[in-house]
Every structure is written in structure tokens, then in C-alpha cells.
Amino acid sequence: MRKIVFLCIVILEIATISFLAGKIYLERSQVLGENVSINPILKDDVIFPNQDKESNLKYFYELAPNTIINNKPTWLPSDYSYTITTNTDNLNERFDYSVEKNPDVFRIATIGDSHTLGAYVNTKDNYPERLEDMLNDNSLCKTSNKFEVINLGVGGYDIEYAVHRFKVRGQKYNPDMVLWFIKNDDFSVLNELIKPKIDQYREEISADQALLTQFQREGIFSPWSIKASQELMAELGEEGVLDYSKEALWRMRDYYKGKLVFITFSHSQKRALEDSRLAILQSFAKAISHTYIYDGLTLSYDKLEDGSHPTGKGYATIVGWVFDYLTQNGFVPCRLP
């Protein structure tokens, strides 16, 4: 039962992406006694690309290119707002990157979900942008190289979608390193399998106004997601869910064979990877050369009201930890002052 509840909770992070019938903003709600955050994805800001004819992913989505997304979440203070800008390659970036990499450029690609995207902060404040600025600060990093940190993160991505995103957007940039901010829910939210179930139950429950009203009175605002996740867990079981994600993770080796660093929370933290998920990363790192796990993140960064996503100040703290790890362990060509 605990595993079902866990999956029900984390699936709500990507629920709005499945409900692209209208504009849906992030709201805080209570589901099964847990605080839940739903990402603010708007219909006009999302596309369902079909640039990979060999892919069997039916529901893969990205942010639209060349878009300015202004948002003012109702669950945050009334004076809080943020702006995300996407470049011509559908990335949350301040500018475009040339596909051809100059010889003096050290290029890092970052993949992951909303924590990599920088879901609720201005583009300049997300962690890939801050890391790029920090590495290019000559007072912090003495080098003849120029650093480029490319943000491939998208809110609600599971492991399968993060790998596919790298395939269709990231590998052409020929990165020298990949950083993957990975969390528990990335192993459990199986977008391709849950989406049709969510659609089915949403249609059924929405047609029964009395039932829908009852759920809302109980503080359950996405009952279709709960029912869909319960059904998926019943079909696959915890082991089946993890096997699905493990298989998706190993497909990363088809598209990238360079230095890969998983970034996650310390085992002493409440948000640390569960043992079964950490074991998957450890077995991957043991089998694949140039693969590392950085579990130095703690919960001491500044957070938004959902208690999870970093503020701009929080990202600055996280980037400081990542910068220290990369420079002190010689992962980047940087001499500290």
C-alpha cells in the first residue's frame, strides 16, 4: 500500500501535462494527506514533437521554441512571478548554442525534470545557467576554456523521457560531460504507461459531477491520476516499475559514452534515493566507465512554498555544491584561485 500511495503522489507532478485541454496553473492541494505540487504547464507552451520517426513514445512533450513564459502562481506570494525563455531548440536558455563546438569550449549537458528545468524561477536563475556563469567567472575558475552548460530539463520527465530528450536534443551538441539531477519520482512516473490510463479515468470521473464534487470536498483534485497509478502499480508491481526505468536508463549508453555524473540527495536526507533506486544507479556506474554519483545535496537550500523546488537563492546554493564537486575532483578544466 505504501508503494501505491508513493506512486499516486509523485504522478501528480506531471498530471497537468496530461490535461492539455486548457491552461492549468500550479496549485497546492492535499492528496492522501500529502502536500502535492502540480507543475504549471500551459497548453500553448508545450509541443508534442515527432522528430524521431523510430521512437515509439506517443506522449513525449517539450516546451515550445522561441517562447516567453510569464507566470504568477497563485500558491506563491502575490508579488512573486517568474519568466522562462526558450531558445530555438526548445531549451530553457538565455540564448542559442551552435551545434558545432569550438575547440576551446568545454560543454556540459544537463538532463532531468523540473528541478533541472528551473520550473519556478527566471531562466537566468536555474541551476544550469548559474553553473555556466560560475564556471566562466575568472575569479572563481582560472582556465583558457569557455564553458557552456546546456539545459535539457523539462518538468515532469521520468527517466525514459530524459533519455529521449538527450537523444533528440542533446547528443548533437557533443557534450564533454552530462549532469543528471535525479530523484525518487523519476523512477516511478512512467509517462508512456500512465497517460492513457489518466485520460480514461479523467473522462469517466469528470462525467459524474456528483462523484467529482465528492472528491473535491475531500481535497482530492486529481482522482483520475490516483486511480491510474493504482492500476499501473497493480499491473507492474514495484519491481516491474523499477525494471521499466532501469531499461530506459541503460538506453542512455546508446546515445552517450562520455563522462556522466548523477546528482542526487545525500543518503542521510529525507529525499535521498530509496535503496532500490540507488542500487540501480550504482550498478550502472559500476558497469559503465566514466560514470559517477554525486550524493552531496542536502535540504538546506532555500525552497519555495511547495517545500521542494528551489528559489533562485536555493539554486545558487545547489550550484555552489555542484561547482565544488566538479572543480575539486578535476571533472572540469578549472584551476581554483
Rosetta blueprint (number, residue, H / E / L):
1 M L
2 R H
3 K H
4 I H
5 V H
6 F H
7 L H
8 C H
9 I H
10 V H
11 I H
12 L H
13 E H
14 I H
15 A H
16 T H
17 I H
18 S H
19 F L
20 L L
21 A L
22 G L
23 K L
24 I L
25 Y L
26 L L
27 E L
28 R E
29 S E
30 Q E
31 V E
32 L L
33 G L
34 E E
35 N E
36 V E
37 S E
38 I L
39 N L
40 P L
41 I L
42 L L
43 K H
44 D H
45 D H
46 V E
47 I E
48 F L
49 P L
50 N L
51 Q L
52 D L
53 K L
54 E L
55 S L
56 N L
57 L L
58 K L
59 Y L
60 F L
61 Y L
62 E E
63 L E
64 A L
65 P L
66 N L
67 T L
68 I E
69 I E
70 N E
71 N E
72 K L
73 P L
74 T L
75 W L
76 L L
77 P L
78 S L
79 D L
80 Y L
81 S L
82 Y E
83 T E
84 I E
85 T E
86 T E
87 N L
88 T L
89 D L
90 N L
91 L L
92 N E
93 E L
94 R L
95 F L
96 D L
97 Y L
98 S L
99 V L
100 E L
101 K L
102 N L
103 P L
104 D L
105 V E
106 F E
107 R E
108 I E
109 A E
110 T E
111 I E
112 G E
113 D L
114 S H
115 H H
116 T H
117 L H
118 G L
119 A L
120 Y L
121 V L
122 N L
123 T H
124 K H
125 D H
126 N L
127 Y H
128 P H
129 E H
130 R H
131 L H
132 E H
133 D H
134 M H
135 L H
136 N L
137 D L
138 N L
139 S L
140 L L
141 C L
142 K E
143 T L
144 S L
145 N L
146 K E
147 F E
148 E E
149 V E
150 I E
151 N E
152 L L
153 G L
154 V L
155 G L
156 G L
157 Y L
158 D L
159 I H
160 E H
161 Y H
162 A H
163 V H
164 H H
165 R H
166 F H
167 K H
168 V H
169 R H
170 G H
171 Q H
172 K H
173 Y H
174 N L
175 P L
176 D L
177 M E
178 V E
179 L E
180 W E
181 F E
182 I L
183 K L
184 N H
185 D H
186 D H
187 F H
188 S L
189 V L
190 L L
191 N H
192 E H
193 L H
194 I H
195 K H
196 P H
197 K H
198 I H
199 D H
200 Q H
201 Y H
202 R H
203 E H
204 E H
205 I H
206 S H
207 A L
208 D L
209 Q H
210 A H
211 L H
212 L H
213 T H
214 Q H
215 F H
216 Q H
217 R H
218 E L
219 G L
220 I L
221 F L
222 S L
223 P H
224 W H
225 S H
226 I H
227 K H
228 A H
229 S H
230 Q H
231 E H
232 L H
233 M H
234 A H
235 E H
236 L H
237 G H
238 E H
239 E H
240 G H
241 V H
242 L H
243 D H
244 Y H
245 S H
246 K H
247 E H
248 A H
249 L H
250 W H
251 R H
252 M H
253 R H
254 D H
255 Y L
256 Y L
257 K L
258 G L
259 K E
260 L E
261 V E
262 F E
263 I E
264 T E
265 F E
266 S L
267 H L
268 S L
269 Q L
270 K L
271 R L
272 A L
273 L L
274 E L
275 D H
276 S H
277 R H
278 L H
279 A H
280 I H
281 L H
282 Q H
283 S H
284 F H
285 A H
286 K H
287 A H
288 I L
289 S L
290 H L
291 T E
292 Y E
293 I E
294 Y E
295 D E
296 G E
297 L E
298 T L
299 L L
300 S L
301 Y L
302 D L
303 K E
304 L L
305 E L
306 D L
307 G L
308 S L
309 H L
310 P E
311 T L
312 G H
313 K H
314 G H
315 Y H
316 A H
317 T H
318 I H
319 V H
320 G H
321 W H
322 V H
323 F H
324 D H
325 Y H
326 L H
327 T H
328 Q H
329 N L
330 G L
331 F L
332 V L
333 P L
334 C L
335 R E
336 L L
337 P L
